[in-house]
Amino acid sequence: MVRSRTPRVLVAVLAVVAALLLGACSVRGGSSSGGSSSGPTGDGVLWRSGTDAATVLDTYRRTPWNTDDADDPKAVPSPDVPGRTAVAYTVPGGGTRSELEPAYRSFREGDENWFGFALYLPKDFPVGTSDWQVVAQWKNSGDGSPPLSIQVHGGRFVLEGGEAIGEHWQRDIGPAKAGARTDLVLRVHFSSDPGDGAVDVSMDGKQVVSDYHPKGGTLYPDESSYLKTGLYRSSDIGDDGTVYYDDVVIASDETAASNLASSS
């Protein structure tokens, strides 16, 4: 008598299908990402922007709200690091948004992460505008302005947030230099409690903000946040603007976040 092998075959097929589905999905807040992510590398790096011109944009999540009255982000030669591929975010005068989301998970109450940004503002970038210009934000999962962002206005890089809960705050980082590269490294302890939520910032290797506790916290109550990089700004700005990102790192420690392509 020959025993049927159907149950064993079915189990094997189901196992293969499950593995393929898990490998194809990257999750942010429980939803499919649509992009690929470089996972933990063992050196403290949890996610890093790609470097190859053909695939760098694939390390980011594709969403329908990345671009609004602006150009789609583009992979271009870095303006300051020979041989490096950068991502260029361009918004024309009167435009609003050209951004990307790293294909990485959302940040929740109690999380603590380090973030490294190597960005270049060209000579014609309107650093002196009095209107808001966001170059990086930890966008809340709900509506309204984020609990934490990096902005450029009045010739300065500025931390800003809290407006959506009526606790707007600002903290100066340092001069925003047009025609130059700036490396920013941040430690963020994510919490809706202002006593726990905290931010450290280093600019070009020098600490400029230490254990700052925003009055609105670094997270909104009962919400998560996710990182966005690029350029999001007031439509009242009449000048064109482009931000180049040489490197973006999400890490578990300061050393990993500080090891940016633009500083090597």
C-alpha positions as CSV (number, residue, x, y, z in Angstrom):
1,M,0.0,0.0,0.0
2,V,1.4,3.5,-1.0
3,R,0.9,6.3,1.6
4,S,-0.3,9.6,0.2
5,R,2.4,12.4,0.4
6,T,-0.2,15.2,-0.2
7,P,-0.2,16.6,3.5
8,R,3.7,16.8,3.5
9,V,3.8,18.5,0.1
10,L,1.1,21.0,1.1
11,V,2.9,21.9,4.3
12,A,6.1,22.5,2.4
13,V,4.4,24.7,-0.2
14,L,2.7,26.8,2.5
15,A,6.1,27.3,4.3
16,V,7.7,28.6,1.1
17,V,4.8,31.0,0.3
18,A,5.0,32.4,3.9
19,A,8.7,32.9,3.6
20,L,8.3,34.8,0.3
21,L,5.6,37.0,1.7
22,L,7.7,37.9,4.8
23,G,10.7,38.7,2.7
24,A,8.8,40.9,0.3
25,C,7.3,43.2,2.9
26,S,8.7,46.0,5.0
27,V,6.4,47.4,7.7
28,R,5.8,50.9,8.9
29,G,2.9,51.1,11.3
30,G,1.6,47.8,10.1
31,S,1.4,48.6,6.4
32,S,3.4,47.5,3.4
33,S,6.3,49.8,2.6
34,G,6.7,49.4,-1.1
35,G,10.4,49.9,-0.8
36,S,13.5,48.0,0.3
37,S,15.6,48.7,3.3
38,S,19.1,47.9,4.3
39,G,18.5,46.2,7.7
40,P,20.8,46.0,10.7
41,T,24.4,45.5,9.7
42,G,25.9,44.7,13.1
43,D,27.8,48.0,13.4
44,G,25.0,50.0,14.9
45,V,23.4,51.0,11.5
46,L,19.7,50.1,11.4
47,W,19.0,51.7,8.0
48,R,21.1,53.6,5.5
49,S,20.3,55.3,2.3
50,G,21.6,53.5,-0.8
51,T,24.6,54.7,-2.9
52,D,24.1,53.2,-6.3
53,A,22.5,55.6,-8.8
54,A,20.2,52.9,-10.2
55,T,18.8,51.7,-6.9
56,V,19.3,54.5,-4.3
57,L,15.6,55.5,-4.5
58,D,14.6,51.9,-3.8
59,T,15.9,52.2,-0.2
60,Y,13.0,54.6,0.4
61,R,9.3,54.0,0.6
62,R,7.1,54.9,-2.3
63,T,4.0,56.8,-1.3
64,P,1.5,59.0,-3.3
65,W,2.3,62.0,-1.1
66,N,6.0,62.3,-1.6
67,T,5.6,65.1,-4.2
68,D,3.3,68.1,-4.3
69,D,3.7,70.9,-6.9
70,A,7.4,69.9,-7.2
71,D,9.8,67.6,-9.0
72,D,10.1,63.9,-7.9
73,P,13.3,63.2,-5.9
74,K,16.1,62.2,-8.2
75,A,19.4,60.3,-7.9
76,V,22.2,62.6,-9.1
77,P,26.0,63.0,-8.7
78,S,26.8,64.5,-5.3
79,P,27.8,68.2,-5.6
80,D,30.4,67.8,-2.8
81,V,31.6,64.1,-2.6
82,P,33.3,62.9,-5.8
83,G,31.9,59.6,-7.0
84,R,29.0,59.6,-4.6
85,T,25.3,59.5,-5.6
86,A,23.1,61.9,-3.8
87,V,19.3,62.4,-3.7
88,A,18.2,65.8,-5.0
89,Y,14.9,67.3,-3.7
90,T,13.8,70.3,-5.8
91,V,10.8,72.5,-5.2
92,P,10.1,75.4,-7.6
93,G,8.9,78.8,-6.4
94,G,5.3,78.4,-5.2
95,G,5.7,74.6,-4.9
96,T,5.3,72.7,-1.6
97,R,6.9,69.2,-1.3
98,S,9.5,66.8,-2.6
99,E,10.2,64.2,0.1
100,L,11.0,60.5,0.7
101,E,10.4,58.2,3.6
102,P,13.2,55.8,4.6
103,A,11.8,52.2,4.4
104,Y,12.1,51.8,8.1
105,R,9.6,51.2,11.0
106,S,7.8,54.0,12.9
107,F,9.1,55.3,16.2
108,R,7.0,54.8,19.3
109,E,6.9,55.8,23.0
110,G,10.1,55.0,24.7
111,D,12.2,54.4,21.6
112,E,15.6,56.0,21.4
113,N,17.5,56.3,18.1
114,W,20.4,58.2,16.5
115,F,20.0,59.9,13.1
116,G,22.7,61.1,10.7
117,F,22.1,63.5,7.9
118,A,24.7,64.7,5.3
119,L,23.0,67.5,3.3
120,Y,24.2,70.1,0.9
121,L,22.5,73.5,0.3
122,P,23.5,75.0,-3.0
123,K,24.5,78.7,-3.2
124,D,21.1,79.8,-4.5
125,F,19.1,78.1,-1.7
126,P,16.9,80.7,0.1
127,V,18.4,80.2,3.6
128,G,17.3,83.7,4.6
129,T,13.6,83.3,4.1
130,S,11.3,84.0,7.0
131,D,8.9,81.4,5.8
132,W,9.1,77.8,7.0
133,Q,11.2,75.2,5.2
134,V,11.4,71.6,6.5
135,V,14.4,69.5,5.4
136,A,13.7,66.6,7.8
137,Q,10.7,65.7,9.9
138,W,9.6,63.0,12.2
139,K,6.0,63.1,11.0
140,N,3.2,62.0,13.4
141,S,0.9,59.2,12.3
142,G,-2.1,61.6,12.6
143,D,-2.9,64.9,11.1
144,G,-1.2,68.3,11.4
145,S,2.4,69.5,11.9
146,P,5.0,67.1,13.2
147,P,6.1,66.9,16.9
148,L,9.7,67.3,15.7
149,S,11.4,68.7,12.5
150,I,14.5,70.3,11.2
151,Q,13.8,73.6,9.4
152,V,15.8,76.3,7.6
153,H,14.8,79.9,7.9
154,G,16.3,83.2,9.0
155,G,19.7,81.9,7.9
156,R,19.6,79.1,10.6
157,F,18.9,75.5,11.1
158,V,16.2,75.2,13.7
159,L,14.5,72.4,15.6
160,E,10.8,72.9,15.7
161,G,7.6,71.1,16.6
162,G,4.5,70.8,18.8
163,E,2.2,73.0,16.8
164,A,-0.5,70.3,16.3
165,I,-1.1,70.1,20.0
166,G,-0.9,73.8,20.7
167,E,2.7,73.5,22.2
168,H,4.7,75.1,19.4
169,W,8.5,75.4,20.2
170,Q,11.7,76.3,18.5
171,R,15.4,75.6,19.3
172,D,18.3,77.1,17.3
173,I,20.9,74.6,15.9
174,G,23.3,76.9,14.0
175,P,24.0,78.7,10.8
176,A,22.5,77.3,7.5
177,K,25.3,77.8,5.0
178,A,24.4,78.0,1.3
179,G,27.0,76.5,-1.0
180,A,28.3,74.2,1.7
181,R,27.7,70.8,3.2
182,T,26.3,70.3,6.7
183,D,26.4,67.1,8.8
184,L,23.8,66.8,11.5
185,V,23.7,64.0,14.0
186,L,20.7,63.7,16.4
187,R,19.8,61.6,19.3
188,V,16.0,61.4,19.8
189,H,14.3,59.9,22.8
190,F,10.7,59.6,21.7
191,S,8.1,60.4,24.3
192,S,4.9,62.5,24.5
193,D,6.0,63.4,28.1
194,P,8.2,66.5,28.0
195,G,10.1,65.2,30.9
196,D,11.2,62.1,29.0
197,G,11.3,63.3,25.3
198,A,14.7,64.7,24.6
199,V,17.0,65.7,21.7
200,D,20.8,66.1,21.3
201,V,22.2,67.6,18.1
202,S,25.8,67.7,16.8
203,M,26.6,69.9,13.8
204,D,29.7,69.2,11.8
205,G,31.1,67.2,14.7
206,K,30.4,69.8,17.4
207,Q,27.6,69.3,19.9
208,V,25.2,72.3,19.8
209,V,22.1,71.0,21.6
210,S,22.4,68.8,24.7
211,D,19.5,66.9,26.3
212,Y,16.9,69.4,25.2
213,H,13.3,68.6,26.3
214,P,10.7,70.3,24.1
215,K,7.6,71.5,25.9
216,G,5.5,69.4,23.5
217,G,7.6,66.3,23.8
218,T,9.1,64.5,20.8
219,L,6.0,62.4,20.1
220,Y,2.3,63.2,20.2
221,P,0.1,61.2,22.7
222,D,-1.1,57.9,21.4
223,E,0.7,58.4,18.1
224,S,3.8,57.1,16.4
225,S,6.2,59.0,14.1
226,Y,8.1,58.2,10.9
227,L,11.1,59.9,9.3
228,K,10.8,62.0,6.1
229,T,13.7,63.7,4.3
230,G,13.7,66.2,1.5
231,L,12.2,69.7,1.2
232,Y,8.7,70.7,2.4
233,R,8.0,74.4,2.6
234,S,5.6,77.3,2.4
235,S,4.1,78.0,-1.1
236,D,4.7,81.7,-0.4
237,I,8.4,81.2,-1.1
238,G,9.0,82.4,-4.7
239,D,12.6,81.1,-5.1
240,D,13.4,77.7,-6.4
241,G,15.1,75.4,-3.8
242,T,17.1,72.2,-3.9
243,V,18.4,70.1,-1.1
244,Y,21.0,67.4,-1.8
245,Y,21.3,64.4,0.6
246,D,24.6,62.5,0.4
247,D,23.7,60.2,3.2
248,V,21.0,59.4,5.7
249,V,21.5,56.9,8.6
250,I,19.3,55.5,11.3
251,A,21.4,53.9,14.0
252,S,21.4,52.6,17.6
253,D,24.5,54.6,18.6
254,E,26.2,57.9,18.0
255,T,29.3,56.4,16.3
256,A,27.3,54.7,13.6
257,A,25.1,57.8,13.0
258,S,28.2,60.0,12.7
259,N,30.0,57.8,10.1
260,L,28.5,59.8,7.2
261,A,29.7,59.5,3.6
262,S,30.2,63.2,3.4
263,S,32.7,63.2,6.2
264,S,34.8,60.2,5.0
